[in-house]
């Protein structure tokens, strides 16, 4: 399999935030729902998701970096010749301590296995809006069981749902089964972006709407609302929709003024003869000026 760092396009010392940002950017580009009919999109998305699942788990990432597992998460065979007496080296006190620790550790693990079942791990991909608002999702466990699970409102990417007693059964019928640990990956949205409990949206508006003001319909995570755009709103103006975010958070709408796609002679003629009452230089401060 491809190196997960190469798949996400990040350095080996990348931070968790850098890895998360790279995943979101690539997932948004290659998610099958956003690329209907595009060949290879699903396979590419699976590679991206697999790489993120490994690198976003500190334990798995550490084991991969140490060469203990491969990019798929499978165990790597130890190097040939490794172990007791390798390279002609004799045992020392640390070797014996390690042997005793492993022996007694294995014994304790076997004893624990007799008293409780092992946990079961799996992953699920949830659409952005369903994670934001909460929803019921169907998940298939590694043993083939299918469960309907509730995703709480505001669930974040990478969080884990613990399903008590849904893991591997114990060897002892009287003992408790393990848990199922479901890692939730939130599929990025085409328009919405989340920061904490706030939602951010870039909204295209016409020059006329920005200059004169308007009341237009805008989408929120819970459905459309009417937004009042004040007159003389410039490019990048941010408007707040109070309480329209996640769990009481807000939604921020940033205006993107879009010019007409085709020439507008009347607009051009007006601007040629227009003399601003309050002239200003948008490039003052050194950008493009002397």
DRENMAR-171796 format. One line per field, with one value per atom (N, C-alpha, C): chain; atom name; residue in three letters; x, y, z. Coordinates in steps of 0.2 Angstrom, whole numbers. Atoms other than C-alpha are relative to their C-alpha. Example, Ala and Ser with C-alpha at 12.3 -4.5 7.8 and 13.67 -1.06 7.14 Angstrom:
// residues 2
chain <- c(A	A	A	A	A	A)
name <- c(N	CA	C	N	CA	C)
resn <- c(ALA	ALA	ALA	SER	SER	SER)
east <- c(4	62	4	-4	68	-4)
north <- c(-6	-22	6	-6	-5	5)
up <- c(0	39	0	-1	36	3)
// end
This chain:
// residues 290
chain <- c(A	A	A	A	A	A	A	A	A	A	A	A	A	A	A	A	A	A	A	A	A	A	A	A	A	A	A	A	A	A	A	A	A	A	A	A	A	A	A	A	A	A	A	A	A	A	A	A	A	A	A	A	A	A	A	A	A	A	A	A	A	A	A	A	A	A	A	A	A	A	A	A	A	A	A	A	A	A	A	A	A	A	A	A	A	A	A	A	A	A	A	A	A	A	A	A	A	A	A	A	A	A	A	A	A	A	A	A	A	A	A	A	A	A	A	A	A	A	A	A	A	A	A	A	A	A	A	A	A	A	A	A	A	A	A	A	A	A	A	A	A	A	A	A	A	A	A	A	A	A	A	A	A	A	A	A	A	A	A	A	A	A	A	A	A	A	A	A	A	A	A	A	A	A	A	A	A	A	A	A	A	A	A	A	A	A	A	A	A	A	A	A	A	A	A	A	A	A	A	A	A	A	A	A	A	A	A	A	A	A	A	A	A	A	A	A	A	A	A	A	A	A	A	A	A	A	A	A	A	A	A	A	A	A	A	A	A	A	A	A	A	A	A	A	A	A	A	A	A	A	A	A	A	A	A	A	A	A	A	A	A	A	A	A	A	A	A	A	A	A	A	A	A	A	A	A	A	A	A	A	A	A	A	A	A	A	A	A	A	A	A	A	A	A	A	A	A	A	A	A	A	A	A	A	A	A	A	A	A	A	A	A	A	A	A	A	A	A	A	A	A	A	A	A	A	A	A	A	A	A	A	A	A	A	A	A	A	A	A	A	A	A	A	A	A	A	A	A	A	A	A	A	A	A	A	A	A	A	A	A	A	A	A	A	A	A	A	A	A	A	A	A	A	A	A	A	A	A	A	A	A	A	A	A	A	A	A	A	A	A	A	A	A	A	A	A	A	A	A	A	A	A	A	A	A	A	A	A	A	A	A	A	A	A	A	A	A	A	A	A	A	A	A	A	A	A	A	A	A	A	A	A	A	A	A	A	A	A	A	A	A	A	A	A	A	A	A	A	A	A	A	A	A	A	A	A	A	A	A	A	A	A	A	A	A	A	A	A	A	A	A	A	A	A	A	A	A	A	A	A	A	A	A	A	A	A	A	A	A	A	A	A	A	A	A	A	A	A	A	A	A	A	A	A	A	A	A	A	A	A	A	A	A	A	A	A	A	A	A	A	A	A	A	A	A	A	A	A	A	A	A	A	A	A	A	A	A	A	A	A	A	A	A	A	A	A	A	A	A	A	A	A	A	A	A	A	A	A	A	A	A	A	A	A	A	A	A	A	A	A	A	A	A	A	A	A	A	A	A	A	A	A	A	A	A	A	A	A	A	A	A	A	A	A	A	A	A	A	A	A	A	A	A	A	A	A	A	A	A	A	A	A	A	A	A	A	A	A	A	A	A	A	A	A	A	A	A	A	A	A	A	A	A	A	A	A	A	A	A	A	A	A	A	A	A	A	A	A	A	A	A	A	A	A	A	A	A	A	A	A	A	A	A	A	A	A	A	A	A	A	A	A	A	A	A	A	A	A	A	A	A	A	A	A	A	A	A	A	A	A	A	A	A	A	A	A	A	A	A	A	A	A	A	A	A	A	A	A	A	A	A	A	A	A	A	A	A	A	A	A	A	A	A	A	A	A	A	A	A	A	A	A	A	A	A	A	A	A	A	A	A	A	A	A	A	A	A	A	A	A	A	A	A	A	A	A	A	A	A	A	A	A	A	A	A	A	A	A	A	A	A	A	A	A	A	A	A	A	A	A	A	A	A	A	A	A	A	A	A	A	A	A	A	A	A	A	A	A	A	A	A	A	A	A	A	A	A	A	A	A	A	A	A	A	A	A	A	A	A	A	A	A	A	A	A	A	A	A	A	A	A	A	A	A	A	A	A	A	A	A	A	A	A	A	A	A	A	A	A	A	A	A	A	A	A	A	A	A	A	A	A	A	A	A	A	A	A	A	A	A)
name <- c(N	CA	C	N	CA	C	N	CA	C	N	CA	C	N	CA	C	N	CA	C	N	CA	C	N	CA	C	N	CA	C	N	CA	C	N	CA	C	N	CA	C	N	CA	C	N	CA	C	N	CA	C	N	CA	C	N	CA	C	N	CA	C	N	CA	C	N	CA	C	N	CA	C	N	CA	C	N	CA	C	N	CA	C	N	CA	C	N	CA	C	N	CA	C	N	CA	C	N	CA	C	N	CA	C	N	CA	C	N	CA	C	N	CA	C	N	CA	C	N	CA	C	N	CA	C	N	CA	C	N	CA	C	N	CA	C	N	CA	C	N	CA	C	N	CA	C	N	CA	C	N	CA	C	N	CA	C	N	CA	C	N	CA	C	N	CA	C	N	CA	C	N	CA	C	N	CA	C	N	CA	C	N	CA	C	N	CA	C	N	CA	C	N	CA	C	N	CA	C	N	CA	C	N	CA	C	N	CA	C	N	CA	C	N	CA	C	N	CA	C	N	CA	C	N	CA	C	N	CA	C	N	CA	C	N	CA	C	N	CA	C	N	CA	C	N	CA	C	N	CA	C	N	CA	C	N	CA	C	N	CA	C	N	CA	C	N	CA	C	N	CA	C	N	CA	C	N	CA	C	N	CA	C	N	CA	C	N	CA	C	N	CA	C	N	CA	C	N	CA	C	N	CA	C	N	CA	C	N	CA	C	N	CA	C	N	CA	C	N	CA	C	N	CA	C	N	CA	C	N	CA	C	N	CA	C	N	CA	C	N	CA	C	N	CA	C	N	CA	C	N	CA	C	N	CA	C	N	CA	C	N	CA	C	N	CA	C	N	CA	C	N	CA	C	N	CA	C	N	CA	C	N	CA	C	N	CA	C	N	CA	C	N	CA	C	N	CA	C	N	CA	C	N	CA	C	N	CA	C	N	CA	C	N	CA	C	N	CA	C	N	CA	C	N	CA	C	N	CA	C	N	CA	C	N	CA	C	N	CA	C	N	CA	C	N	CA	C	N	CA	C	N	CA	C	N	CA	C	N	CA	C	N	CA	C	N	CA	C	N	CA	C	N	CA	C	N	CA	C	N	CA	C	N	CA	C	N	CA	C	N	CA	C	N	CA	C	N	CA	C	N	CA	C	N	CA	C	N	CA	C	N	CA	C	N	CA	C	N	CA	C	N	CA	C	N	CA	C	N	CA	C	N	CA	C	N	CA	C	N	CA	C	N	CA	C	N	CA	C	N	CA	C	N	CA	C	N	CA	C	N	CA	C	N	CA	C	N	CA	C	N	CA	C	N	CA	C	N	CA	C	N	CA	C	N	CA	C	N	CA	C	N	CA	C	N	CA	C	N	CA	C	N	CA	C	N	CA	C	N	CA	C	N	CA	C	N	CA	C	N	CA	C	N	CA	C	N	CA	C	N	CA	C	N	CA	C	N	CA	C	N	CA	C	N	CA	C	N	CA	C	N	CA	C	N	CA	C	N	CA	C	N	CA	C	N	CA	C	N	CA	C	N	CA	C	N	CA	C	N	CA	C	N	CA	C	N	CA	C	N	CA	C	N	CA	C	N	CA	C	N	CA	C	N	CA	C	N	CA	C	N	CA	C	N	CA	C	N	CA	C	N	CA	C	N	CA	C	N	CA	C	N	CA	C	N	CA	C	N	CA	C	N	CA	C	N	CA	C	N	CA	C	N	CA	C	N	CA	C	N	CA	C	N	CA	C	N	CA	C	N	CA	C	N	CA	C	N	CA	C	N	CA	C	N	CA	C	N	CA	C	N	CA	C	N	CA	C	N	CA	C	N	CA	C	N	CA	C	N	CA	C	N	CA	C	N	CA	C	N	CA	C	N	CA	C	N	CA	C	N	CA	C	N	CA	C	N	CA	C	N	CA	C	N	CA	C	N	CA	C	N	CA	C	N	CA	C	N	CA	C	N	CA	C	N	CA	C	N	CA	C	N	CA	C	N	CA	C	N	CA	C	N	CA	C	N	CA	C	N	CA	C	N	CA	C	N	CA	C	N	CA	C	N	CA	C	N	CA	C	N	CA	C	N	CA	C	N	CA	C	N	CA	C	N	CA	C	N	CA	C	N	CA	C	N	CA	C	N	CA	C	N	CA	C	N	CA	C	N	CA	C	N	CA	C	N	CA	C	N	CA	C	N	CA	C	N	CA	C	N	CA	C	N	CA	C	N	CA	C	N	CA	C	N	CA	C	N	CA	C	N	CA	C	N	CA	C	N	CA	C	N	CA	C	N	CA	C	N	CA	C	N	CA	C)
resn <- c(UNK	UNK	UNK	UNK	UNK	UNK	UNK	UNK	UNK	UNK	UNK	UNK	UNK	UNK	UNK	UNK	UNK	UNK	UNK	UNK	UNK	UNK	UNK	UNK	UNK	UNK	UNK	UNK	UNK	UNK	UNK	UNK	UNK	UNK	UNK	UNK	UNK	UNK	UNK	UNK	UNK	UNK	UNK	UNK	UNK	UNK	UNK	UNK	UNK	UNK	UNK	UNK	UNK	UNK	UNK	UNK	UNK	UNK	UNK	UNK	UNK	UNK	UNK	UNK	UNK	UNK	UNK	UNK	UNK	UNK	UNK	UNK	UNK	UNK	UNK	UNK	UNK	UNK	UNK	UNK	UNK	UNK	UNK	UNK	UNK	UNK	UNK	UNK	UNK	UNK	UNK	UNK	UNK	UNK	UNK	UNK	UNK	UNK	UNK	UNK	UNK	UNK	UNK	UNK	UNK	UNK	UNK	UNK	UNK	UNK	UNK	UNK	UNK	UNK	UNK	UNK	UNK	UNK	UNK	UNK	UNK	UNK	UNK	UNK	UNK	UNK	UNK	UNK	UNK	UNK	UNK	UNK	UNK	UNK	UNK	UNK	UNK	UNK	UNK	UNK	UNK	UNK	UNK	UNK	UNK	UNK	UNK	UNK	UNK	UNK	UNK	UNK	UNK	UNK	UNK	UNK	UNK	UNK	UNK	UNK	UNK	UNK	UNK	UNK	UNK	UNK	UNK	UNK	UNK	UNK	UNK	UNK	UNK	UNK	UNK	UNK	UNK	UNK	UNK	UNK	UNK	UNK	UNK	UNK	UNK	UNK	UNK	UNK	UNK	UNK	UNK	UNK	UNK	UNK	UNK	UNK	UNK	UNK	UNK	UNK	UNK	UNK	UNK	UNK	UNK	UNK	UNK	UNK	UNK	UNK	UNK	UNK	UNK	UNK	UNK	UNK	UNK	UNK	UNK	UNK	UNK	UNK	UNK	UNK	UNK	UNK	UNK	UNK	UNK	UNK	UNK	UNK	UNK	UNK	UNK	UNK	UNK	UNK	UNK	UNK	UNK	UNK	UNK	UNK	UNK	UNK	UNK	UNK	UNK	UNK	UNK	UNK	UNK	UNK	UNK	UNK	UNK	UNK	UNK	UNK	UNK	UNK	UNK	UNK	UNK	UNK	UNK	UNK	UNK	UNK	UNK	UNK	UNK	UNK	UNK	UNK	UNK	UNK	UNK	UNK	UNK	UNK	UNK	UNK	UNK	UNK	UNK	UNK	UNK	UNK	UNK	UNK	UNK	UNK	UNK	UNK	UNK	UNK	UNK	UNK	UNK	UNK	UNK	UNK	UNK	UNK	UNK	UNK	UNK	UNK	UNK	UNK	UNK	UNK	UNK	UNK	UNK	UNK	UNK	UNK	UNK	UNK	UNK	UNK	UNK	UNK	UNK	UNK	UNK	UNK	UNK	UNK	UNK	UNK	UNK	UNK	UNK	UNK	UNK	UNK	UNK	UNK	UNK	UNK	UNK	UNK	UNK	UNK	UNK	UNK	UNK	UNK	UNK	UNK	UNK	UNK	UNK	UNK	UNK	UNK	UNK	UNK	UNK	UNK	UNK	UNK	UNK	UNK	UNK	UNK	UNK	UNK	UNK	UNK	UNK	UNK	UNK	UNK	UNK	UNK	UNK	UNK	UNK	UNK	UNK	UNK	UNK	UNK	UNK	UNK	UNK	UNK	UNK	UNK	UNK	UNK	UNK	UNK	UNK	UNK	UNK	UNK	UNK	UNK	UNK	UNK	UNK	UNK	UNK	UNK	UNK	UNK	UNK	UNK	UNK	UNK	UNK	UNK	UNK	UNK	UNK	UNK	UNK	UNK	UNK	UNK	UNK	UNK	UNK	UNK	UNK	UNK	UNK	UNK	UNK	UNK	UNK	UNK	UNK	UNK	UNK	UNK	UNK	UNK	UNK	UNK	UNK	UNK	UNK	UNK	UNK	UNK	UNK	UNK	UNK	UNK	UNK	UNK	UNK	UNK	UNK	UNK	UNK	UNK	UNK	UNK	UNK	UNK	UNK	UNK	UNK	UNK	UNK	UNK	UNK	UNK	UNK	UNK	UNK	UNK	UNK	UNK	UNK	UNK	UNK	UNK	UNK	UNK	UNK	UNK	UNK	UNK	UNK	UNK	UNK	UNK	UNK	UNK	UNK	UNK	UNK	UNK	UNK	UNK	UNK	UNK	UNK	UNK	UNK	UNK	UNK	UNK	UNK	UNK	UNK	UNK	UNK	UNK	UNK	UNK	UNK	UNK	UNK	UNK	UNK	UNK	UNK	UNK	UNK	UNK	UNK	UNK	UNK	UNK	UNK	UNK	UNK	UNK	UNK	UNK	UNK	UNK	UNK	UNK	UNK	UNK	UNK	UNK	UNK	UNK	UNK	UNK	UNK	UNK	UNK	UNK	UNK	UNK	UNK	UNK	UNK	UNK	UNK	UNK	UNK	UNK	UNK	UNK	UNK	UNK	UNK	UNK	UNK	UNK	UNK	UNK	UNK	UNK	UNK	UNK	UNK	UNK	UNK	UNK	UNK	UNK	UNK	UNK	UNK	UNK	UNK	UNK	UNK	UNK	UNK	UNK	UNK	UNK	UNK	UNK	UNK	UNK	UNK	UNK	UNK	UNK	UNK	UNK	UNK	UNK	UNK	UNK	UNK	UNK	UNK	UNK	UNK	UNK	UNK	UNK	UNK	UNK	UNK	UNK	UNK	UNK	UNK	UNK	UNK	UNK	UNK	UNK	UNK	UNK	UNK	UNK	UNK	UNK	UNK	UNK	UNK	UNK	UNK	UNK	UNK	UNK	UNK	UNK	UNK	UNK	UNK	UNK	UNK	UNK	UNK	UNK	UNK	UNK	UNK	UNK	UNK	UNK	UNK	UNK	UNK	UNK	UNK	UNK	UNK	UNK	UNK	UNK	UNK	UNK	UNK	UNK	UNK	UNK	UNK	UNK	UNK	UNK	UNK	UNK	UNK	UNK	UNK	UNK	UNK	UNK	UNK	UNK	UNK	UNK	UNK	UNK	UNK	UNK	UNK	UNK	UNK	UNK	UNK	UNK	UNK	UNK	UNK	UNK	UNK	UNK	UNK	UNK	UNK	UNK	UNK	UNK	UNK	UNK	UNK	UNK	UNK	UNK	UNK	UNK	UNK	UNK	UNK	UNK	UNK	UNK	UNK	UNK	UNK	UNK	UNK	UNK	UNK	UNK	UNK	UNK	UNK	UNK	UNK	UNK	UNK	UNK	UNK	UNK	UNK	UNK	UNK	UNK	UNK	UNK	UNK	UNK	UNK	UNK	UNK	UNK	UNK	UNK	UNK	UNK	UNK	UNK	UNK	UNK	UNK	UNK	UNK	UNK	UNK	UNK	UNK	UNK	UNK	UNK	UNK	UNK	UNK	UNK	UNK	UNK	UNK	UNK	UNK	UNK	UNK	UNK	UNK	UNK	UNK	UNK	UNK	UNK	UNK	UNK	UNK	UNK	UNK	UNK	UNK	UNK	UNK	UNK	UNK	UNK	UNK	UNK	UNK	UNK	UNK	UNK	UNK	UNK	UNK	UNK	UNK	UNK	UNK	UNK	UNK	UNK	UNK	UNK	UNK	UNK	UNK	UNK	UNK	UNK	UNK	UNK	UNK	UNK	UNK	UNK	UNK	UNK	UNK	UNK	UNK	UNK	UNK	UNK	UNK	UNK	UNK	UNK	UNK	UNK	UNK	UNK	UNK	UNK	UNK	UNK	UNK	UNK	UNK	UNK	UNK	UNK	UNK	UNK	UNK	UNK	UNK	UNK)
east <- c(4	0	4	-3	5	1	-2	14	-5	6	0	2	-3	11	0	0	13	-8	7	-6	-3	3	-11	5	-4	4	3	-3	11	7	-6	28	-1	1	32	0	1	33	-6	6	16	-4	5	5	-6	7	-12	-4	4	-20	2	-2	-10	-2	3	-15	-7	7	-33	-2	2	-33	2	-1	-25	-5	6	-38	-6	6	-52	0	-1	-45	-1	1	-43	-6	7	-59	-5	4	-68	1	-1	-60	-2	1	-62	-6	6	-78	-4	5	-89	-6	6	-104	1	-2	-95	3	-2	-89	-4	4	-103	2	-2	-98	7	-7	-80	4	-4	-69	6	-5	-57	-1	1	-64	-1	2	-71	7	-6	-54	5	-5	-44	-3	3	-56	1	-1	-54	8	-7	-35	1	-1	-36	-3	3	-48	4	-4	-37	7	-6	-21	-2	2	-31	-1	1	-37	6	-7	-19	3	-4	-11	-4	4	-25	0	0	-23	7	-7	-7	3	-3	-4	2	-1	-6	6	-5	5	7	-6	18	3	-2	18	3	-2	19	7	-7	34	5	-5	43	1	-1	40	-4	3	29	-6	6	14	1	-1	12	-6	5	1	-7	7	-14	-2	1	-12	2	-2	-6	7	-6	8	6	-6	26	4	-5	37	6	-6	52	6	-6	69	3	-3	77	7	-6	90	-1	1	82	-2	2	79	6	-5	89	7	-7	108	1	-1	106	7	-6	123	5	-5	132	0	1	126	-3	3	123	-5	5	109	3	-2	110	-6	6	99	-6	6	88	-4	3	85	-5	4	79	-6	6	68	-5	5	60	-3	3	57	-5	5	49	-6	6	38	-4	5	32	-3	3	29	-6	5	19	-5	5	11	-5	4	5	-5	4	-1	-6	5	-11	-5	4	-18	-5	4	-24	-5	5	-32	-6	5	-41	-5	4	-47	-5	5	-55	-6	5	-64	-5	4	-70	2	-2	-71	4	-4	-60	-4	3	-65	0	0	-70	0	-1	-65	-2	2	-72	-1	1	-75	-6	6	-90	1	0	-91	-7	6	-105	0	1	-111	0	-1	-107	-7	6	-125	-3	3	-130	5	-4	-115	-1	1	-119	-7	7	-138	-2	2	-137	-4	4	-144	1	-1	-146	4	-4	-133	1	-1	-131	8	-7	-114	1	-2	-107	6	-5	-96	5	-5	-80	-3	3	-90	-6	6	-104	-6	6	-117	-1	3	-127	-4	4	-132	-2	2	-141	2	-3	-132	-2	2	-136	6	-5	-124	-2	3	-126	1	-1	-128	7	-6	-112	6	-6	-101	6	-5	-84	4	-4	-72	5	-5	-62	-2	2	-72	-2	2	-76	-6	6	-93	2	-1	-92	-6	6	-105	1	-2	-105	-3	2	-106	-1	1	-106	7	-6	-88	0	-1	-81	-2	2	-89	6	-5	-79	0	-1	-72	-5	5	-82	-7	7	-101	-2	3	-104	3	-3	-92	-2	3	-96	4	-3	-93	4	-3	-81	-4	4	-86	2	-2	-87	2	-3	-77	-1	1	-83	3	-3	-72	-4	4	-83	4	-3	-76	-5	5	-86	2	-1	-87	0	1	-83	-6	5	-97	2	-2	-97	1	0	-101	1	-1	-101	7	-6	-86	-1	1	-85	6	-5	-75	-3	4	-80	-7	7	-98	-3	2	-99	1	0	-103	2	-2	-95	-2	3	-102	2	-1	-96	-6	6	-111	1	-1	-110	-6	6	-120	2	-1	-122	3	-2	-114	-6	6	-132	-2	2	-136	5	-5	-120	0	1	-122	-6	6	-140	-3	3	-143	-6	5	-155	-2	2	-165	0	-1	-160	0	0	-162	7	-6	-147	-1	1	-144	4	-3	-140	0	0	-137	-7	7	-155	-5	5	-163	1	0	-165	-3	2	-167	1	-1	-169	6	-6	-153	-1	0	-153	7	-7	-138	-1	0	-135	3	-3	-132	7	-7	-114	4	-4	-108	6	-5	-91	2	-3	-81	3	-2	-78	-4	4	-91	-3	3	-96	-6	7	-114	-1	1	-119	-7	6	-134	0	0	-136	-4	4	-140	-1	1	-139	6	-6	-123	-2	1	-121	-1	1	-128	0	0	-131	5	-6	-116	-4	2	-118	2	-2	-117	3	-3	-106	0	0	-109	5	-5	-95	-2	2	-100	5	-4	-92	-3	3	-96	2	-1	-98	-2	1	-97	-4	4	-109	5	-4	-103	1	0	-106	1	0	-102	-7	6	-115	2	-2	-113	-2	3	-125	5	-4	-114	6	-7	-98	-1	1	-105	-1	1	-111	6	-6	-94	5	-4	-85	-2	2	-95	-1	1	-96	6	-5	-87	-2	2	-87	0	1	-93	5	-6	-80	5	-5	-65	4	-4	-54	5	-5	-39	0	1	-42	7	-7	-23	5	-4	-17	4	-5	-3	5	-6	9	-2	2	-1	-1	1	2	2	-1	6	8	-7	23	1)
north <- c(-6	0	6	-6	18	3	-3	27	5	-4	36	7	-7	52	2	-2	52	1	-1	49	6	-6	64	6	-5	74	4	-4	79	-3	3	77	-5	6	63	4	-3	76	5	-4	84	0	0	89	-3	3	82	5	-5	99	0	0	98	-7	7	79	1	-1	84	4	-5	99	-4	3	88	-5	4	75	3	-4	87	3	-3	95	-5	5	79	-4	3	71	4	-4	86	0	0	84	-7	7	65	-4	4	60	-2	3	49	4	-4	60	6	-6	75	-1	1	66	-6	5	56	-2	3	45	1	-1	50	-7	6	34	1	0	30	5	-4	43	-4	4	30	-4	4	20	5	-5	36	3	-2	41	-5	5	25	0	-1	27	6	-6	44	-1	2	38	-5	5	23	4	-4	35	4	-5	47	-4	4	33	-3	2	27	6	-6	44	4	-4	51	-3	4	37	0	0	41	-6	7	23	-3	3	17	4	-4	31	-1	2	27	-6	7	9	0	0	13	3	-3	25	-4	4	12	-7	6	-1	-6	5	-12	-3	1	-11	3	-4	-7	5	-5	5	-2	3	-6	-2	1	-8	-7	7	-26	-1	1	-33	-1	2	-33	-5	5	-48	3	-3	-44	-2	1	-43	-7	6	-59	0	0	-63	4	-4	-52	-5	4	-59	-2	2	-69	-1	2	-70	3	-2	-60	4	-3	-54	-2	2	-64	3	-3	-54	-5	4	-63	3	-3	-60	4	-4	-47	1	-1	-41	2	-3	-31	-5	5	-46	-4	5	-57	4	-4	-42	0	0	-41	-6	7	-60	-1	1	-60	5	-5	-44	-3	2	-52	-6	6	-69	2	-1	-62	5	-4	-49	-4	4	-62	-4	4	-72	4	-5	-57	1	-1	-54	-6	6	-72	-1	0	-71	5	-5	-55	-2	2	-63	-6	5	-77	3	-4	-64	5	-5	-52	0	0	-51	6	-5	-41	6	-5	-24	-1	1	-23	7	-7	-8	0	-1	-1	7	-7	15	1	-2	24	7	-6	39	3	-3	51	7	-7	66	6	-6	83	2	-2	88	-5	5	72	0	-1	74	6	-6	92	0	0	89	-6	6	71	-4	4	56	-7	7	37	-3	3	28	-8	7	10	-2	2	2	-8	7	-15	-2	2	-23	-5	5	-33	-7	7	-49	-1	0	-45	2	-2	-39	7	-6	-24	4	-3	-11	7	-7	6	4	-3	18	8	-7	36	4	-5	50	6	-6	64	6	-7	82	2	-3	90	-4	5	74	3	-3	79	-6	4	71	-4	4	57	-2	2	55	-8	7	37	-1	2	30	-7	6	16	-4	4	3	-6	4	-6	-8	7	-25	-3	2	-26	-2	3	-32	-7	7	-49	-4	4	-62	-2	3	-68	-8	8	-86	-3	3	-88	3	-2	-87	5	-4	-79	7	-6	-65	5	-6	-48	0	-1	-46	7	-7	-32	5	-5	-16	1	-2	-10	7	-7	6	2	-2	15	7	-6	29	3	-3	42	5	-5	51	4	-5	67	2	-2	69	8	-8	88	2	-3	98	4	-4	107	8	-7	124	2	-2	123	-2	2	123	1	0	120	3	-2	129	0	0	124	-2	1	125	5	-5	139	-3	2	137	6	-5	147	-2	1	149	6	-5	159	1	-1	167	5	-4	173	5	-5	190	4	-4	201	7	-7	219	4	-4	226	-2	2	216	3	-3	222	7	-7	240	3	-2	242	-3	4	229	-4	4	215	-5	6	201	-6	6	184	-6	6	166	-3	3	157	-6	6	140	-1	2	134	-7	7	117	-3	3	116	2	-2	123	8	-7	140	5	-6	157	6	-7	175	4	-4	185	7	-7	204	3	-2	211	8	-7	229	4	-3	242	2	-2	246	-6	6	228	-1	2	225	-7	6	210	-2	3	199	2	-2	207	-6	6	194	2	-1	193	-6	6	183	-2	3	172	-3	2	170	-6	6	153	-5	4	145	-5	4	135	-7	7	118	2	0	117	7	-6	135	5	-4	141	5	-4	154	-2	1	154	7	-6	167	-1	-1	172	5	-4	179	2	-2	189	0	0	186	3	-4	199	-3	3	191	5	-4	202	-4	4	198	-4	4	184	3	-3	194	8	-7	212	4	-4	225	7	-7	241	5	-5	251	1	0	247	3	-3	251	8	-7	268	4	-4	273	1	-1	269	5	-5	279	7	-7	295	1	-1	291	3	-3	302	-1	2	295	7	-6	308	-1	1	300	-4	4	295	-4	4	281	-4	4	271	-7	7	252	-3	3	249	4	-4	262	-5	4	256	-4	3	250	-5	5	237	3	-2	242	8	-7	260	1	-2	270	0)
up <- c(0	0	0	1	-3	7	-7	12	1	-1	21	0	0	23	-8	7	4	-3	3	1	2	-2	12	-2	2	5	6	-6	23	1	-2	30	6	-6	43	7	-7	57	0	1	52	7	-6	67	-1	1	70	-4	4	64	-8	7	48	-4	3	45	-1	1	48	-5	5	37	-7	6	23	-2	1	25	-3	2	24	-7	6	9	-6	5	-1	0	0	5	-3	3	-1	-8	7	-18	-3	3	-20	3	-3	-10	-6	6	-22	-1	1	-18	-3	4	-25	-7	7	-40	-3	3	-47	-7	7	-62	-1	1	-60	2	-1	-62	5	-4	-48	6	-5	-36	7	-6	-24	3	-3	-23	3	-2	-21	7	-6	-7	6	-5	2	2	-2	1	5	-4	8	7	-6	22	4	-3	26	3	-2	27	6	-6	39	6	-6	50	3	-3	53	3	-2	55	6	-5	66	7	-6	79	2	-2	89	1	-1	94	-7	6	76	-4	3	69	3	-3	82	-3	2	77	-7	7	59	-1	1	61	3	-3	71	-4	4	57	3	-3	68	-4	4	56	-7	7	37	-1	1	29	1	-1	30	7	-7	49	2	-1	47	4	-3	58	-5	4	51	3	-3	53	3	-2	64	-4	5	55	2	-1	52	5	-5	66	6	-6	78	6	-6	96	4	-4	108	-3	3	104	-7	7	88	0	1	81	5	-5	94	6	-6	108	5	-6	125	3	-4	137	5	-6	150	4	-5	164	-3	3	153	-4	3	142	4	-4	156	3	-2	163	-5	5	146	-1	0	145	5	-6	162	-1	1	158	-5	5	142	2	-2	150	4	-4	164	-3	4	153	-4	4	141	5	-5	156	3	-3	163	-6	6	145	-1	1	144	5	-6	161	-1	1	156	-6	5	140	2	-2	150	4	-5	161	-4	4	147	-7	8	128	-2	2	118	-4	3	111	-8	8	92	-3	3	81	-7	6	66	-2	2	56	-4	3	49	-3	3	37	0	-1	41	-3	3	31	5	-5	38	3	-3	41	5	-5	50	6	-6	61	4	-4	65	3	-3	68	4	-3	75	-5	4	66	2	-1	66	-6	6	55	1	0	51	-1	0	54	0	0	50	4	-4	63	-4	3	58	0	0	63	-5	5	50	3	-3	63	-2	2	57	6	-5	70	-2	1	70	6	-5	80	0	0	85	1	0	81	4	-4	94	-4	4	88	2	-1	85	0	0	84	-5	4	78	-4	4	65	5	-4	73	7	-7	89	0	-1	95	4	-4	100	3	-3	112	1	-1	111	5	-5	127	-1	1	126	-7	7	107	-4	3	105	0	0	105	6	-6	117	4	-4	131	0	0	132	5	-5	148	-1	2	144	5	-5	161	0	0	157	-5	4	149	-7	6	131	-1	1	125	-3	3	118	-8	7	100	0	0	97	-8	7	81	-1	1	75	-6	5	66	-4	4	51	-3	2	46	-7	7	27	-1	1	23	-5	4	16	-6	6	-1	2	-2	7	7	-7	26	2	-4	37	7	-7	55	4	-4	68	7	-7	86	-1	1	87	-5	5	74	-7	7	55	-4	5	41	-7	7	24	-4	5	9	-5	4	0	-6	6	-18	0	1	-21	-6	5	-35	2	-2	-36	2	-2	-35	7	-7	-19	5	-5	-11	1	0	-16	3	-2	-13	6	-5	0	-2	2	-1	6	-4	8	-4	4	1	5	-4	6	0	-1	13	4	-4	19	6	-7	37	1	-1	44	1	-2	49	-5	5	33	-2	2	24	4	-4	32	-4	3	26	3	-3	28	-3	2	27	-1	2	17	1	-1	23	-7	5	9	1	0	4	4	-2	9	-5	5	2	0	1	-3	7	-7	13	6	-6	24	3	-3	37	4	-4	44	4	-5	59	0	-1	60	7	-7	79	1	-2	86	-6	6	68	-1	0	72	3	-4	82	7	-7	99	3	-2	101	-3	3	91	-6	5	77	-7	7	58	-3	3	49	-7	8	31	-2	3	22	-8	7	6	-5	6	-11	-6	5	-23	-7	7	-41	-5	5	-56	-6	5	-71	-5	4	-82	-7	6	-98	1	0	-102	1	-1	-96	-2	3	-107	4	-4	-96	6	-6	-80	-2	1	-89	-2	2	-96	6	-6	-79	4	-3	-71	-3	3	-84	2	-2	-79	7	-8	-60	3	-4	-49	8	-7	-31	4	-4	-18	6	-5	-6	-3	4	-16	5	-5	-8	-5	3	-13	3	-3	-10	1	0	-12	4	-5	1	5	-4	12	-3	3	-1	-5	5	-11	-7	6	-29	-1	1	-25	2	-1	-23	7)
// end
